[in-house]
Amino acid sequence: MAARRYGTIVRHLREDPDTSRELCEKLPDESLIELGAAIRDEMMRRAREVGDPTAVIEAAFDKGFARDGLGVLPWVASPYLICPGGLIGKNRGNHKCQFVSVDDVWVWESGDMIDEVKRSLPGSDEGFRAIALLPIVEGMELDVVRARMRQGQHNVERVTSLRVRKGRLIEVERRDVSARGAR
């Protein structure tokens, strides 16, 4: 098979972002599905092969946690989405925690997760901090769930929902939750 030439198409896509939309509008559904899958696969490949997950995770441990010890909101450091999480408390039955759900599964259960490092907390508190890396995939939905466990009862305090739009994380909703339900 002869080598294909994509120079003109690639140049148009680079120079005028609206070209992407125009191309998609002209493709039949079957081709659009294939293109979407190919883009997702390429984003995964690049995140796994091009980035330096070890260095990114190490840097994320330095800036990924707030004063209360729990994670800050996820952020983009191309080619990754960085998702901090953790659990802090005097014991497993009395703690506070914050974790990320991606497309309705916990980040550590996601088939998209590239890498995760979990570290025990130093000192007298029990718990850990973790950094997980995901690829930047258009439309990916994240929920950052902050909760507290008291006397064995887990209660969600806040859920912050984010979505990947044009390579950026956009906050779409923040819900504070009381013991009686949403406020």
DRENDOTI-177553 format. One record per residue: z, y, x of N, C-alpha, C in turn; residue number from 0. Coordinates in Angstrom, 2 decimals. Layout:
+---------+---------+---------+---------+----------+---------+---------+---------+---------+-----+
|    n.up | n.north |  n.east |   ca.up | ca.north | ca.east |    c.up | c.north |  c.east |  nr |
+---------+---------+---------+---------+----------+---------+---------+---------+---------+-----+
|       Z |       Y |       X |       Z |        Y |       X |       Z |       Y |       X | NUM |
...
+---------+---------+---------+---------+----------+---------+---------+---------+---------+-----+
This chain:
+---------+---------+---------+---------+----------+---------+---------+---------+---------+-----+
|    n.up | n.north |  n.east |   ca.up | ca.north | ca.east |    c.up | c.north |  c.east |  nr |
+---------+---------+---------+---------+----------+---------+---------+---------+---------+-----+
|    0.00 |   -1.18 |    0.84 |    0.00 |     0.00 |    0.00 |    0.00 |    1.25 |    0.89 |   0 |
|   -0.84 |    2.18 |    0.57 |   -0.93 |     3.42 |    1.33 |    0.33 |    4.25 |    1.14 |   1 |
|    0.64 |    5.04 |    2.17 |    1.83 |     5.91 |    2.09 |    1.59 |    6.97 |    1.03 |   2 |
|    2.59 |    7.19 |    0.22 |    2.52 |     8.23 |   -0.82 |    2.88 |    9.57 |   -0.20 |   3 |
|    2.29 |   10.60 |   -0.76 |    2.56 |    11.94 |   -0.29 |    3.25 |   12.72 |   -1.40 |   4 |
|    4.39 |   13.30 |   -1.06 |    5.18 |    14.02 |   -2.07 |    5.38 |   15.49 |   -1.70 |   5 |
|    4.75 |   15.94 |   -0.63 |    5.00 |    17.29 |   -0.12 |    4.93 |   18.39 |   -1.16 |   6 |
|    3.86 |   18.42 |   -1.95 |    3.69 |    19.49 |   -2.94 |    4.76 |   19.42 |   -4.01 |   7 |
|    5.04 |   18.21 |   -4.49 |    6.07 |    18.04 |   -5.53 |    7.43 |   18.47 |   -5.00 |   8 |
|    7.78 |   18.01 |   -3.81 |    9.08 |    18.34 |   -3.22 |    9.19 |   19.85 |   -3.00 |   9 |
|    8.12 |   20.48 |   -2.52 |    8.13 |    21.93 |   -2.30 |    8.37 |   22.67 |   -3.61 |  10 |
|    7.68 |   22.27 |   -4.67 |    7.89 |    22.90 |   -5.98 |    9.33 |   22.74 |   -6.45 |  11 |
|    9.88 |   21.54 |   -6.30 |   11.25 |    21.28 |   -6.75 |   12.26 |   22.10 |   -5.95 |  12 |
|   12.01 |   22.27 |   -4.64 |   12.92 |    23.07 |   -3.80 |   12.83 |   24.56 |   -4.11 |  13 |
|   11.62 |   25.05 |   -4.28 |   11.41 |    26.49 |   -4.44 |   11.72 |   27.01 |   -5.84 |  14 |
|   11.56 |   26.17 |   -6.85 |   11.78 |    26.63 |   -8.23 |   12.54 |   25.56 |   -9.00 |  15 |
|   13.86 |   25.73 |   -9.14 |   14.68 |    24.72 |   -9.82 |   14.20 |   24.40 |  -11.25 |  16 |
|   13.54 |   25.35 |  -11.91 |   13.04 |    25.07 |  -13.27 |   11.97 |   23.98 |  -13.26 |  17 |
|   11.35 |   23.73 |  -12.11 |   10.36 |    22.67 |  -11.99 |   10.97 |   21.32 |  -12.35 |  18 |
|   12.23 |   21.10 |  -11.99 |   12.90 |    19.84 |  -12.32 |   12.94 |   19.62 |  -13.83 |  19 |
|   13.31 |   20.67 |  -14.54 |   13.37 |    20.58 |  -16.01 |   11.97 |   20.32 |  -16.58 |  20 |
|   10.98 |   21.04 |  -16.06 |    9.61 |    20.86 |  -16.55 |    9.12 |   19.43 |  -16.31 |  21 |
|    9.40 |   18.89 |  -15.12 |    9.02 |    17.52 |  -14.80 |    9.66 |   16.55 |  -15.79 |  22 |
|   10.95 |   16.71 |  -16.02 |   11.67 |    15.81 |  -16.94 |   11.10 |   15.88 |  -18.35 |  23 |
|   10.73 |   17.07 |  -18.78 |   10.16 |    17.23 |  -20.13 |    8.83 |   16.49 |  -20.28 |  24 |
|    8.09 |   16.35 |  -19.20 |    6.78 |    15.71 |  -19.26 |    6.83 |   14.19 |  -19.13 |  25 |
|    7.97 |   13.65 |  -18.66 |    8.06 |    12.21 |  -18.44 |    8.36 |   11.47 |  -19.75 |  26 |
|    7.79 |   10.26 |  -19.92 |    8.18 |     9.44 |  -21.07 |    9.61 |    8.94 |  -20.88 |  27 |
|   10.26 |    8.53 |  -21.96 |   11.66 |     8.10 |  -21.93 |   11.91 |    7.04 |  -20.86 |  28 |
|   11.04 |    6.03 |  -20.76 |   11.25 |     4.96 |  -19.80 |   11.28 |    5.49 |  -18.37 |  29 |
|   10.38 |    6.40 |  -18.05 |   10.34 |     6.99 |  -16.70 |   11.55 |    7.88 |  -16.46 |  30 |
|   11.99 |    8.59 |  -17.48 |   13.15 |     9.46 |  -17.36 |   14.41 |    8.63 |  -17.09 |  31 |
|   14.53 |    7.50 |  -17.75 |   15.67 |     6.59 |  -17.51 |   15.63 |    6.09 |  -16.08 |  32 |
|   14.47 |    5.68 |  -15.61 |   14.33 |     5.21 |  -14.22 |   14.65 |    6.31 |  -13.22 |  33 |
|   14.18 |    7.53 |  -13.51 |   14.45 |     8.66 |  -12.62 |   15.95 |    8.96 |  -12.56 |  34 |
|   16.61 |    8.95 |  -13.72 |   18.06 |     9.18 |  -13.76 |   18.81 |    8.15 |  -12.94 |  35 |
|   18.43 |    6.88 |  -13.08 |   19.08 |     5.81 |  -12.31 |   18.81 |    5.97 |  -10.82 |  36 |
|   17.58 |    6.34 |  -10.47 |   17.23 |     6.52 |   -9.05 |   18.02 |    7.67 |   -8.44 |  37 |
|   18.20 |    8.76 |   -9.20 |   18.97 |     9.90 |   -8.70 |   20.42 |    9.50 |   -8.48 |  38 |
|   21.01 |    8.80 |   -9.44 |   22.41 |     8.35 |   -9.31 |   22.55 |    7.42 |   -8.09 |  39 |
|   21.62 |    6.47 |   -7.94 |   21.66 |     5.55 |   -6.79 |   21.55 |    6.30 |   -5.47 |  40 |
|   20.69 |    7.31 |   -5.42 |   20.52 |     8.08 |   -4.19 |   21.76 |    8.90 |   -3.88 |  41 |
|   22.40 |    9.47 |   -4.89 |   23.65 |    10.21 |   -4.67 |   24.72 |    9.28 |   -4.11 |  42 |
|   24.82 |    8.07 |   -4.65 |   25.79 |     7.09 |   -4.15 |   25.47 |    6.72 |   -2.70 |  43 |
|   24.21 |    6.44 |   -2.41 |   23.81 |     6.05 |   -1.06 |   24.15 |    7.15 |   -0.06 |  44 |
|   23.82 |    8.39 |   -0.40 |   24.08 |     9.49 |    0.52 |   25.58 |    9.69 |    0.74 |  45 |
|   26.34 |    9.60 |   -0.33 |   27.79 |     9.79 |   -0.19 |   28.39 |    8.70 |    0.69 |  46 |
|   27.88 |    7.49 |    0.58 |   28.40 |     6.38 |    1.39 |   27.92 |    6.42 |    2.83 |  47 |
|   26.68 |    6.86 |    3.06 |   26.09 |     6.76 |    4.39 |   26.09 |    8.05 |    5.19 |  48 |
|   26.05 |    9.19 |    4.52 |   25.88 |    10.46 |    5.23 |   27.22 |   11.12 |    5.54 |  49 |
|   28.16 |   11.02 |    4.63 |   29.44 |    11.70 |    4.81 |   30.34 |   10.98 |    5.79 |  50 |
|   31.46 |   11.61 |    6.09 |   32.48 |    11.03 |    6.95 |   33.76 |   10.90 |    6.13 |  51 |
|   33.89 |    9.80 |    5.34 |   35.03 |     9.70 |    4.44 |   36.38 |    9.76 |    5.13 |  52 |
|   36.50 |    9.21 |    6.32 |   37.79 |     9.21 |    7.01 |   38.24 |   10.64 |    7.32 |  53 |
|   37.36 |   11.46 |    7.85 |   37.69 |    12.85 |    8.19 |   37.96 |   13.66 |    6.93 |  54 |
|   37.17 |   13.44 |    5.89 |   37.36 |    14.18 |    4.64 |   38.70 |   13.84 |    4.00 |  55 |
|   39.04 |   12.57 |    3.99 |   40.33 |    12.15 |    3.41 |   41.49 |   12.72 |    4.23 |  56 |
|   41.38 |   12.69 |    5.53 |   42.45 |    13.24 |    6.38 |   42.66 |   14.72 |    6.08 |  57 |
|   41.58 |   15.48 |    5.99 |   41.68 |    16.91 |    5.68 |   42.22 |   17.12 |    4.27 |  58 |
|   41.84 |   16.26 |    3.35 |   42.29 |    16.39 |    1.95 |   43.79 |   16.17 |    1.83 |  59 |
|   44.37 |   15.31 |    2.65 |   45.82 |    15.13 |    2.61 |   46.54 |   16.42 |    3.00 |  60 |
|   45.91 |   17.24 |    3.85 |   46.53 |    18.51 |    4.27 |   46.52 |   19.57 |    3.16 |  61 |
|   45.50 |   19.57 |    2.31 |   45.41 |    20.65 |    1.31 |   45.37 |   20.16 |   -0.13 |  62 |
|   45.52 |   18.88 |   -0.36 |   45.33 |    18.33 |   -1.70 |   46.57 |   18.23 |   -2.56 |  63 |
|   47.70 |   18.80 |   -2.10 |   48.93 |    18.62 |   -2.87 |   49.66 |   19.95 |   -3.01 |  64 |
|   50.17 |   20.19 |   -4.22 |   50.87 |    21.43 |   -4.55 |   52.32 |   21.37 |   -4.07 |  65 |
|   53.03 |   22.47 |   -4.26 |   54.44 |    22.54 |   -3.84 |   55.31 |   21.49 |   -4.51 |  66 |
|   54.96 |   21.12 |   -5.74 |   55.76 |    20.10 |   -6.44 |   55.48 |   18.69 |   -5.93 |  67 |
|   54.55 |   18.57 |   -4.99 |   54.25 |    17.28 |   -4.38 |   53.12 |   16.52 |   -5.05 |  68 |
|   52.73 |   16.97 |   -6.25 |   51.63 |    16.29 |   -6.95 |   50.30 |   16.92 |   -6.55 |  69 |
|   49.22 |   16.23 |   -6.86 |   47.90 |    16.68 |   -6.46 |   47.46 |   17.96 |   -7.14 |  70 |
|   46.61 |   18.70 |   -6.43 |   45.92 |    19.82 |   -7.04 |   44.74 |   19.24 |   -7.81 |  71 |
|   44.00 |   20.09 |   -8.51 |   42.82 |    19.60 |   -9.23 |   41.76 |   19.11 |   -8.25 |  72 |
|   40.96 |   18.13 |   -8.64 |   39.88 |    17.65 |   -7.78 |   38.94 |   18.80 |   -7.39 |  73 |
|   38.23 |   18.62 |   -6.27 |   37.28 |    19.62 |   -5.83 |   36.09 |   18.94 |   -5.17 |  74 |
|   35.05 |   19.74 |   -4.95 |   33.81 |    19.26 |   -4.33 |   33.82 |   19.63 |   -2.85 |  75 |
|   33.55 |   18.66 |   -2.01 |   33.28 |    18.86 |   -0.59 |   32.10 |   17.93 |   -0.30 |  76 |
|   30.91 |   18.48 |   -0.46 |   29.69 |    17.69 |   -0.44 |   29.65 |   16.75 |    0.77 |  77 |
|   29.34 |   15.48 |    0.57 |   28.77 |    14.83 |   -0.61 |   29.80 |   14.16 |   -1.53 |  78 |
|   31.05 |   14.67 |   -1.52 |   32.11 |    13.99 |   -2.27 |   32.78 |   14.87 |   -3.32 |  79 |
|   33.32 |   14.19 |   -4.32 |   34.35 |    14.75 |   -5.19 |   35.66 |   14.21 |   -4.62 |  80 |
|   36.61 |   15.09 |   -4.36 |   37.89 |    14.68 |   -3.80 |   38.93 |   14.70 |   -4.91 |  81 |
|   39.59 |   13.56 |   -5.10 |   40.54 |    13.39 |   -6.20 |   41.92 |   13.01 |   -5.67 |  82 |
|   42.84 |   14.00 |   -5.57 |   44.20 |    13.68 |   -5.16 |   45.02 |   13.14 |   -6.34 |  83 |
|   45.98 |   12.31 |   -6.02 |   46.88 |    11.79 |   -7.05 |   48.16 |   11.31 |   -6.40 |  84 |
|   49.16 |   11.03 |   -7.22 |   50.39 |    10.53 |   -6.65 |   51.51 |   10.38 |   -7.64 |  85 |
|   52.61 |    9.88 |   -7.12 |   53.80 |     9.60 |   -7.90 |   55.01 |    9.97 |   -7.05 |  86 |
|   55.96 |   10.71 |   -7.66 |   57.16 |    11.15 |   -6.94 |   58.36 |   10.96 |   -7.84 |  87 |
|   59.43 |   10.38 |   -7.30 |   60.64 |    10.24 |   -8.10 |   61.76 |    9.58 |   -7.34 |  88 |
|   62.91 |    9.55 |   -7.98 |   64.07 |     8.89 |   -7.38 |   63.97 |    7.37 |   -7.50 |  89 |
|   63.26 |    6.91 |   -8.54 |   63.02 |     5.48 |   -8.72 |   61.80 |    5.32 |   -9.63 |  90 |
|   61.31 |    4.10 |   -9.79 |   60.09 |     3.85 |  -10.58 |   60.28 |    4.16 |  -12.07 |  91 |
|   61.52 |    4.12 |  -12.55 |   61.78 |     4.39 |  -13.97 |   62.00 |    5.85 |  -14.29 |  92 |
|   62.04 |    6.71 |  -13.25 |   62.27 |     8.13 |  -13.44 |   61.44 |    8.87 |  -12.40 |  93 |
|   60.22 |    9.28 |  -12.80 |   59.33 |     9.93 |  -11.85 |   58.37 |   10.87 |  -12.56 |  94 |
|   57.65 |   11.64 |  -11.76 |   56.52 |    12.42 |  -12.25 |   55.29 |   11.95 |  -11.50 |  95 |
|   54.14 |   12.02 |  -12.17 |   52.92 |    11.52 |  -11.54 |   51.72 |   12.30 |  -12.03 |  96 |
|   50.66 |   12.21 |  -11.27 |   49.38 |    12.82 |  -11.66 |   48.27 |   11.97 |  -11.07 |  97 |
|   47.34 |   11.56 |  -11.94 |   46.22 |    10.74 |  -11.51 |   44.94 |   11.20 |  -12.20 |  98 |
|   43.81 |   10.78 |  -11.64 |   42.50 |    11.17 |  -12.15 |   41.84 |    9.98 |  -12.82 |  99 |
|   41.30 |   10.25 |  -13.99 |   40.47 |     9.29 |  -14.71 |   39.03 |    9.79 |  -14.61 | 100 |
|   38.11 |    8.90 |  -14.30 |   36.70 |     9.26 |  -14.18 |   35.90 |    8.44 |  -15.17 | 101 |
|   35.19 |    9.13 |  -16.05 |   34.40 |     8.46 |  -17.09 |   35.22 |    7.38 |  -17.80 | 102 |
|   36.44 |    7.74 |  -18.16 |   37.35 |     6.92 |  -18.98 |   37.97 |    5.70 |  -18.29 | 103 |
|   37.94 |    5.65 |  -16.95 |   38.69 |     4.62 |  -16.21 |   39.44 |    5.32 |  -15.09 | 104 |
|   40.59 |    4.77 |  -14.69 |   41.32 |     5.36 |  -13.57 |   40.46 |    5.34 |  -12.34 | 105 |
|   40.58 |    6.36 |  -11.51 |   39.71 |     6.51 |  -10.34 |   39.73 |    5.26 |   -9.47 | 106 |
|   40.88 |    4.62 |   -9.30 |   40.97 |     3.43 |   -8.44 |   40.29 |    2.21 |   -9.05 | 107 |
|   39.95 |    2.28 |  -10.35 |   39.22 |     1.19 |  -11.00 |   37.72 |    1.49 |  -11.14 | 108 |
|   37.31 |    2.68 |  -10.75 |   35.93 |     3.12 |  -10.93 |   34.99 |    2.40 |   -9.96 | 109 |
|   33.89 |    1.93 |  -10.49 |   32.86 |     1.32 |   -9.65 |   32.17 |    2.34 |   -8.75 | 110 |
|   32.36 |    3.63 |   -9.05 |   31.76 |     4.70 |   -8.24 |   32.63 |    5.10 |   -7.06 | 111 |
|   33.89 |    4.67 |   -7.02 |   34.78 |     5.11 |   -5.94 |   34.23 |    4.66 |   -4.59 | 112 |
|   34.19 |    5.61 |   -3.67 |   33.68 |     5.34 |   -2.33 |   34.78 |    4.86 |   -1.42 | 113 |
|   35.93 |    5.54 |   -1.48 |   37.06 |     5.17 |   -0.63 |   38.32 |    5.77 |   -1.23 | 114 |
|   39.46 |    5.16 |   -0.89 |   40.76 |     5.70 |   -1.30 |   41.77 |    5.34 |   -0.23 | 115 |
|   42.63 |    6.31 |    0.07 |   43.73 |     6.07 |    1.00 |   45.01 |    6.46 |    0.28 | 116 |
|   45.99 |    5.59 |    0.38 |   47.29 |     5.78 |   -0.28 |   48.36 |    5.78 |    0.80 | 117 |
|   49.25 |    6.78 |    0.76 |   50.32 |     6.88 |    1.76 |   51.67 |    7.01 |    1.07 | 118 |
|   52.64 |    6.28 |    1.58 |   54.01 |     6.39 |    1.08 |   54.58 |    7.75 |    1.42 | 119 |
|   55.48 |    8.22 |    0.57 |   56.14 |     9.49 |    0.83 |   57.24 |    9.32 |    1.86 | 120 |
|   57.36 |   10.27 |    2.77 |   58.48 |    10.22 |    3.70 |   59.74 |   10.73 |    3.01 | 121 |
|   60.89 |   10.34 |    3.48 |   62.13 |    10.86 |    2.93 |   62.75 |    9.94 |    1.90 | 122 |
|   63.66 |   10.51 |    1.10 |   64.45 |     9.71 |    0.17 |   63.75 |    9.44 |   -1.16 | 123 |
|   62.77 |   10.27 |   -1.53 |   62.06 |    10.03 |   -2.79 |   61.15 |    8.81 |   -2.68 | 124 |
|   61.05 |    8.09 |   -3.77 |   60.08 |     7.00 |   -3.84 |   58.75 |    7.56 |   -4.29 | 125 |
|   57.70 |    6.88 |   -3.95 |   56.39 |     7.29 |   -4.44 |   55.35 |    7.28 |   -3.35 | 126 |
|   54.22 |    7.90 |   -3.68 |   53.10 |     7.93 |   -2.76 |   52.16 |    9.06 |   -3.13 | 127 |
|   51.27 |    9.35 |   -2.21 |   50.16 |    10.27 |   -2.43 |   48.89 |    9.49 |   -2.13 | 128 |
|   47.82 |    9.85 |   -2.83 |   46.55 |     9.17 |   -2.61 |   45.41 |   10.17 |   -2.69 | 129 |
|   44.36 |    9.88 |   -1.94 |   43.11 |    10.64 |   -2.01 |   42.00 |    9.63 |   -2.26 | 130 |
|   41.23 |    9.88 |   -3.32 |   40.07 |     9.04 |   -3.63 |   38.81 |    9.89 |   -3.54 | 131 |
|   37.74 |    9.28 |   -3.08 |   36.45 |     9.96 |   -2.97 |   35.45 |    9.35 |   -3.95 | 132 |
|   34.73 |   10.23 |   -4.63 |   33.66 |     9.83 |   -5.54 |   32.38 |   10.55 |   -5.12 | 133 |
|   31.23 |   10.04 |   -5.51 |   29.99 |    10.79 |   -5.28 |   29.91 |   11.93 |   -6.29 | 134 |
|   29.10 |   12.92 |   -6.02 |   28.87 |    14.02 |   -6.96 |   27.73 |   13.58 |   -7.86 | 135 |
|   28.06 |   13.23 |   -9.10 |   27.05 |    12.73 |  -10.04 |   27.03 |   13.65 |  -11.25 | 136 |
|   25.88 |   14.21 |  -11.53 |   25.72 |    15.12 |  -12.67 |   26.23 |   14.48 |  -13.95 | 137 |
|   27.05 |   15.23 |  -14.68 |   27.58 |    14.76 |  -15.96 |   28.85 |   13.94 |  -15.86 | 138 |
|   29.28 |   13.57 |  -14.65 |   30.51 |    12.80 |  -14.50 |   31.66 |   13.58 |  -15.11 | 139 |
|   32.53 |   12.88 |  -15.85 |   33.66 |    13.53 |  -16.51 |   34.97 |   13.05 |  -15.89 | 140 |
|   35.84 |   14.00 |  -15.55 |   37.13 |    13.70 |  -14.96 |   38.23 |   14.22 |  -15.87 | 141 |
|   39.29 |   13.45 |  -16.00 |   40.51 |    13.91 |  -16.66 |   41.63 |   13.79 |  -15.64 | 142 |
|   42.33 |   14.89 |  -15.42 |   43.49 |    14.90 |  -14.54 |   44.70 |   14.81 |  -15.45 | 143 |
|   45.43 |   13.70 |  -15.35 |   46.54 |    13.42 |  -16.26 |   47.85 |   13.56 |  -15.50 | 144 |
|   48.69 |   14.50 |  -15.97 |   50.03 |    14.71 |  -15.39 |   51.04 |   14.17 |  -16.39 | 145 |
|   51.97 |   13.35 |  -15.89 |   52.94 |    12.71 |  -16.78 |   54.30 |   12.64 |  -16.12 | 146 |
|   55.28 |   12.30 |  -16.92 |   56.66 |    12.13 |  -16.45 |   57.22 |   10.88 |  -17.11 | 147 |
|   57.91 |   10.09 |  -16.30 |   58.60 |     8.92 |  -16.86 |   60.10 |    9.19 |  -16.77 | 148 |
|   60.76 |    9.04 |  -17.90 |   62.21 |     9.18 |  -17.98 |   62.75 |    7.99 |  -18.72 | 149 |
|   63.74 |    7.35 |  -18.12 |   64.38 |     6.19 |  -18.72 |   63.36 |    5.16 |  -19.21 | 150 |
|   62.33 |    4.95 |  -18.39 |   61.32 |     3.95 |  -18.70 |   60.27 |    4.38 |  -19.72 | 151 |
|   60.33 |    5.62 |  -20.21 |   59.38 |     6.12 |  -21.22 |   58.41 |    7.09 |  -20.55 | 152 |
|   57.11 |    6.75 |  -20.58 |   56.09 |     7.61 |  -19.98 |   55.61 |    8.62 |  -21.01 | 153 |
|   55.59 |    9.91 |  -20.63 |   55.10 |    10.96 |  -21.51 |   54.09 |   11.83 |  -20.77 | 154 |
|   52.91 |   11.96 |  -21.35 |   51.89 |    12.83 |  -20.78 |   52.31 |   14.27 |  -21.03 | 155 |
|   52.22 |   15.11 |  -19.99 |   52.56 |    16.52 |  -20.11 |   51.32 |   17.40 |  -20.21 | 156 |
|   50.28 |   17.06 |  -19.43 |   49.08 |    17.89 |  -19.42 |   47.87 |   17.05 |  -19.05 | 157 |
|   46.75 |   17.38 |  -19.66 |   45.46 |    16.77 |  -19.32 |   44.47 |   17.90 |  -19.07 | 158 |
|   43.86 |   17.90 |  -17.89 |   42.83 |    18.88 |  -17.56 |   41.52 |   18.13 |  -17.44 | 159 |
|   40.55 |   18.52 |  -18.25 |   39.24 |    17.85 |  -18.26 |   38.23 |   18.69 |  -17.49 | 160 |
|   37.48 |   18.00 |  -16.63 |   36.46 |    18.63 |  -15.79 |   35.16 |   17.86 |  -15.95 | 161 |
|   34.05 |   18.53 |  -15.66 |   32.74 |    17.87 |  -15.73 |   31.89 |   18.38 |  -14.57 | 162 |
|   31.10 |   17.49 |  -13.99 |   30.18 |    17.89 |  -12.92 |   28.94 |   18.51 |  -13.57 | 163 |
|   28.69 |   19.76 |  -13.19 |   27.51 |    20.49 |  -13.67 |   26.84 |   21.15 |  -12.48 | 164 |
|   25.61 |   20.76 |  -12.22 |   24.81 |    21.31 |  -11.13 |   25.58 |   21.30 |   -9.81 | 165 |
|   26.24 |   20.15 |   -9.54 |   26.92 |    19.95 |   -8.27 |   28.28 |   20.60 |   -8.16 | 166 |
|   28.77 |   21.21 |   -9.24 |   30.08 |    21.85 |   -9.23 |   30.97 |   21.23 |  -10.28 | 167 |
|   32.28 |   21.30 |  -10.05 |   33.24 |    20.86 |  -11.06 |   33.59 |   22.05 |  -11.95 | 168 |
|   33.40 |   21.86 |  -13.23 |   33.68 |    22.91 |  -14.21 |   34.82 |   22.43 |  -15.10 | 169 |
|   35.86 |   23.26 |  -15.25 |   36.94 |    22.91 |  -16.17 |   36.44 |   23.14 |  -17.59 | 170 |
|   36.55 |   22.11 |  -18.42 |   36.07 |    22.21 |  -19.80 |   37.21 |   22.28 |  -20.82 | 171 |
|   38.40 |   21.82 |  -20.43 |   39.52 |    21.88 |  -21.36 |   40.82 |   21.59 |  -20.62 | 172 |
|   41.89 |   22.25 |  -21.09 |   43.23 |    21.98 |  -20.57 |   44.15 |   21.87 |  -21.78 | 173 |
|   44.83 |   20.72 |  -21.86 |   45.71 |    20.47 |  -23.01 |   47.11 |   20.21 |  -22.51 | 174 |
|   48.06 |   21.03 |  -22.97 |   49.46 |    20.75 |  -22.72 |   49.94 |   19.88 |  -23.86 | 175 |
|   50.67 |   18.82 |  -23.53 |   51.09 |    17.83 |  -24.52 |   52.60 |   17.81 |  -24.56 | 176 |
|   53.16 |   17.86 |  -25.77 |   54.61 |    17.74 |  -25.92 |   54.94 |   16.32 |  -26.35 | 177 |
|   56.22 |   16.02 |  -26.42 |   56.63 |    14.68 |  -26.87 |   56.18 |   14.39 |  -28.29 | 178 |
|   55.92 |   15.43 |  -29.06 |   55.48 |    15.25 |  -30.46 |   53.96 |   15.27 |  -30.59 | 179 |
|   53.24 |   15.43 |  -29.51 |   51.79 |    15.47 |  -29.59 |   51.25 |   16.73 |  -28.99 | 180 |
|   50.00 |   17.01 |  -29.22 |   49.34 |    18.17 |  -28.63 |   49.89 |   19.46 |  -29.22 | 181 |
|   50.05 |   20.47 |  -28.37 |   50.48 |    21.80 |  -28.83 |   49.30 |   22.67 |  -29.05 | 182 |
+---------+---------+---------+---------+----------+---------+---------+---------+---------+-----+
